[in-house]
Each structure stands twice: as C-alpha cells, then as structure tokens.
Amino acid sequence: MSVSTTVGVGGLELATPVILASGCVGYGDEWGDLIDREAVGAVVLKGVSREPWVGNVGPRLAEVPAGVVNAVGLENVGLERFIQEKLPALESFPAAVVANVVGKTAREYVEVCAALDEQPRVNALELNVSCPNVKTGGMTFAANAEALRRLIRDCRDVTTKPLWVKLPPMVTDFAATAKAALAGGADALTVANTYPAMVVDVAARRPVLGNVYGGLSGPAIRAITLRLVRIAYEGTPQGSRANIIASGGIDGWEAAAAYMLAGARAVAIGTALFTNPRTPREILDGLVNYASANGFTSLEELCGALAV
Amino acid sequence: MTPVRELAPVVANEPLAAGQVVTARAPLVAAAARPFQFVLAAVPDGRFPLRRPFSVFDVKGEDVSVLIRQVGSGTARLAALEPGAALDIIGPLGKEFLPEEGAVFVAGGIGIAGIYFALAERARRGEQTEVYFGARNADELYAADLLAALPLKLTFVTEDGSRGIRGKVVEFVPRDAKVVVACGPRAMYRSLLATVSPATRVYVLMEERMACGVGACRGCVVPVTGEVWPFVTVCREGPVFDGRTIAWEKVEDRI
C-alpha cells in the first residue's frame, strides 16, 4: 500500500515530515549531496539577526555520552548578507525554506521578520526564543509567558508568512509557554531547543567550552523532549491541536515515529546529521515502512496516534 | 569535488610507532583526496554522535590511509578496526594546500599525519624537500622509517635524544627559511612563529573539535586577526592557515 508522505504543518504543506534543524545545516547548501534533499520537507536556516553576530570563542563543541554540547553563540552574517548572499543560493532548493530569526530586543525580531516577509524564497519564519548560548538570545522572552505572547504578536503583525516558534525546554510550565506562543499567533511550535549544559576537562581543570556553558543535543535529550511534545499536544484542545515540530535527539525512524505518535506533525533532525548525513533519507523510508505495516495511508495520520 | 560518504572496507591495520595506520578501500575519496585534506570517520559502534577528523595520511590506488593515535575511547575503537570491517568516512574535506616552492616542512609528533601525504607526493614528483620532524622520543616519531625511505632532506629531533638530534625541533628550523609548513601541537606553532625571521611565511595545520566537516555548524572555529570576520572554520577555510593571521592570544594550547 502506498503511503502519502505529505504533511501540513504550521501553514505549510511539506513534501515530507523530515525537517533539517536550524544551526546544523548552515545556510542550506553547505552539505551538498551528502544529505538527500529529496527526503527533506523543509530546511531551517541558521538563525539570522538584524546585525551580524560573531559568536562565541572556541572551543564551541564537546561530545558527551549520547550527545553534543555546543556553544556556537548564533554566529551569523546578519540580515543584509543573509538576503543578498544566502537566500539566492537556495533558489533551486527542492524543499521549503524556513528562516530562523534571533534578536536581542523585540524590536530586532520585528525588523528581521518584516524584512524577511518580503523575501519570496522564505516560506516560513521560525522565531528562536530559546538559545542557551547567548545572554540575550531570546530566552528572556520565553521565561515570561506574557512577554513571549507579546513578542510573537508583534512579529505576527509584520508578516503574513507562517510563523513557527522554537521554544525552550527548561521553563516552569511548558504547557503555559506553548499556549502563550499560540495565543500570540504562532502557526507551529518547534519543541524544543537544546538544554543548558556544561562539560569539564578534568585533566586541565577547566571548562571544555570557551563559553563555559552550552546547549545539550542528541539522543541524550530525547526522552525528556518527547514528554514536552506530549504536553504541548495535550495542552491544546482536540480539533485545534497545536502544530508541533519535534526537535530533540531524533537519530532514526523509531525516534521520529515516537515523536509523531506523541503528537508531532514533523520531525527536525540536527545532531544526527553529524553522525550520519543519510539520516533524513533513512528516517523517511523507515516511517513509510512503519506506516505501511501498520495500516496508515499517510504519515500525517501518525500524528497523535498514541494509544493512551 | 564535493565530499562523499563511503563505507570503506578496511584492508589493513598496522601499528606505526605509538599509533595505528588504518587503510580502507575508498575509491571515491582516494580519487579526489589531495594533500592536507582530511576525512571524518564514524566511530564504529553507533554511540558516538561526532565523527573524528583524520588527515589523509596517504593514498595508494583506491586505498586511503589514516594514522590514528588513541586519545579516547572513540579513537581506540577506530584504531582497533580489523580488515574486513567497514570504515565509515566522509571526505575529502578541507582545502588542498600548495605551498610556495622551497617550503621547509616541520612536524611535531602525530602532526606528521597531516603532512606525510604532501611529502610522499613531492617525493614521487622527484622534489627534494627539507623536513624537520621532532617528538618527545623515538616512539612518538611516527612514520620515521617511512619518511627515511623517501628522498627527503630529513632531520629527526627528539627531546630525549633517543633518535636523531637531541633538542626541540623548532631550534633546528632555518631562521631564514622563506616558507615553513608546520603540523603539530599549538605550542610548537607559537615557538616556531617566535623563532623564525619575521619575513618567513609560516603555514600551520589547525585542529579543532569538529562536527559537520562542511562549514555548516560553525563548530570548529579558529580566531583570526585582521580579517573581516573574527573566526574561520578549520573544516571549510582550513585546515591550513597563514600562522600570522591567527589570533594566538585567544587560542588555547590543549590541542
């Protein structure tokens, strides 16, 4: 039986539910043919700020059991070069292109959103309100539900493009955070970002990362983020469930299926690309096999199909 | 060429001084790899999220070799790969580097892994290259016998005098060399830059903790001075850099 891979998520119709996560895929074309773009429904580009950000001093990476701690610090070329140099290179990219937006103030978020609203190659915007590696990287907004709702509403006012919001995993009441984002006008929630972390070099008696603190990604966080997806899904009423993009340690089709059953409509792949850039293709093929073997006619039907 | 991933069958695994040379049949990488480029190898049990970067140590026909020094459990697993097992590599990565004529090569310890391929190529072309290779002791003079078999102007230096001249390798590098290409610990680079003439061009091969290998994640950065942007990536812009453009005051010597 053939299985439809198309999913509707956050105002976009994606050819597949497999999304390339922001921060791991640069400006979309660096990986070249190592990633099978035909297996991908959308690529979320590296966070872009109004002005260029240089990022953190190194080391920026540390491997830990089943995970990676990074402190890149949202290094990016800034809005002007993003529009002039990076977007044109994606003209022929076969999947949806999502711009990830970062800022130090609400005004910066709004200005970037307004400028990107005019860019036809940008199919949706994802607000990053959850970077743990920049002191003013938006996490301050997400810590307060009302501030988050206002920020999203202000961005919503300047763009007609679908608006996704990438939420921080470490908040007191995740359901309230998710609801605030939806109340502000988010079309989809990316659940979630990395978890604040650190690593110590015992021999040197120093922190490994130049920034001391970083964000933990990879399979190590999967079981924790899976719960957040379920909370965001259940926290919204049947019939108007939140559109959720799961992002947290997805390294194969089983992890992707688990997230979709728990309520995600799509799955974002990041750290697993470093281990195996074939992961998007393997996930898509695995999901199709799983859906077919279990009597589903589309991958979309997996969303929330958890027996509880 | 854009990099490719190959599941390359290991054809040999031989000890070399304190390391292992793992050779795998990787026709695509072998055909494209140039001196100073590197590969990312997946640790073969699936529990290590990051691949490990290794310089292309040598290429013969369809075979690619890497010289592995065990520093942790990931490199230990890679160094233990038996013939017949698959080496999962992505490459070639980084830029080929062609130094100016008359370049003097300097290696420190395992740093020989980064320049052996270039030396072998130069030898095959019949070029006479001046090489200074130093280590703490003879056991860390990786590939010393392989080098000795090449037509090079070769000087070995060990800190304990167990092979070659006793001392530190930088002391023996001609101060007035026009061009020096170095691969080794960062402390050696600092010492080299402080020792040679200010007119000497010094190229250094940089290592950093790495994730994507293709310039996408901006993880493996090195700080630079006098550039438009304060960071360059080892994987995309490197791994060889003009040593005088690196902001050494912001670089740690743990690698």
Boltz contact constraints between the chains, C-beta under 6 A:
constraints:
  - contact:
      token1: [A, 24]
      token2: [B, 217]
      max_distance: 6.0
  - contact:
      token1: [A, 25]
      token2: [B, 216]
      max_distance: 6.0
  - contact:
      token1: [A, 26]
      token2: [B, 216]
      max_distance: 6.0
  - contact:
      token1: [A, 30]
      token2: [B, 214]
      max_distance: 6.0
  - contact:
      token1: [A, 30]
      token2: [B, 215]
      max_distance: 6.0
  - contact:
      token1: [A, 30]
      token2: [B, 216]
      max_distance: 6.0
  - contact:
      token1: [A, 31]
      token2: [B, 214]
      max_distance: 6.0
  - contact:
      token1: [A, 31]
      token2: [B, 216]
      max_distance: 6.0
  - contact:
      token1: [A, 32]
      token2: [B, 2]
      max_distance: 6.0
  - contact:
      token1: [A, 33]
      token2: [B, 2]
      max_distance: 6.0
  - contact:
      token1: [A, 54]
      token2: [B, 230]
      max_distance: 6.0
  - contact:
      token1: [A, 57]
      token2: [B, 250]
      max_distance: 6.0
  - contact:
      token1: [A, 58]
      token2: [B, 221]
      max_distance: 6.0
  - contact:
      token1: [A, 59]
      token2: [B, 209]
      max_distance: 6.0
  - contact:
      token1: [A, 60]
      token2: [B, 219]
      max_distance: 6.0
  - contact:
      token1: [A, 61]
      token2: [B, 209]
      max_distance: 6.0
  - contact:
      token1: [A, 61]
      token2: [B, 211]
      max_distance: 6.0
  - contact:
      token1: [A, 61]
      token2: [B, 219]
      max_distance: 6.0
  - contact:
      token1: [A, 63]
      token2: [B, 50]
      max_distance: 6.0
  - contact:
      token1: [A, 68]
      token2: [B, 49]
      max_distance: 6.0
  - contact:
      token1: [A, 72]
      token2: [B, 218]
      max_distance: 6.0
  - contact:
      token1: [A, 75]
      token2: [B, 218]
      max_distance: 6.0
  - contact:
      token1: [A, 204]
      token2: [B, 254]
      max_distance: 6.0
  - contact:
      token1: [A, 218]
      token2: [B, 49]
      max_distance: 6.0
  - contact:
      token1: [A, 271]
      token2: [B, 49]
      max_distance: 6.0
  - contact:
      token1: [A, 274]
      token2: [B, 50]
      max_distance: 6.0
  - contact:
      token1: [A, 274]
      token2: [B, 211]
      max_distance: 6.0
  - contact:
      token1: [A, 274]
      token2: [B, 212]
      max_distance: 6.0
  - contact:
      token1: [A, 275]
      token2: [B, 49]
      max_distance: 6.0
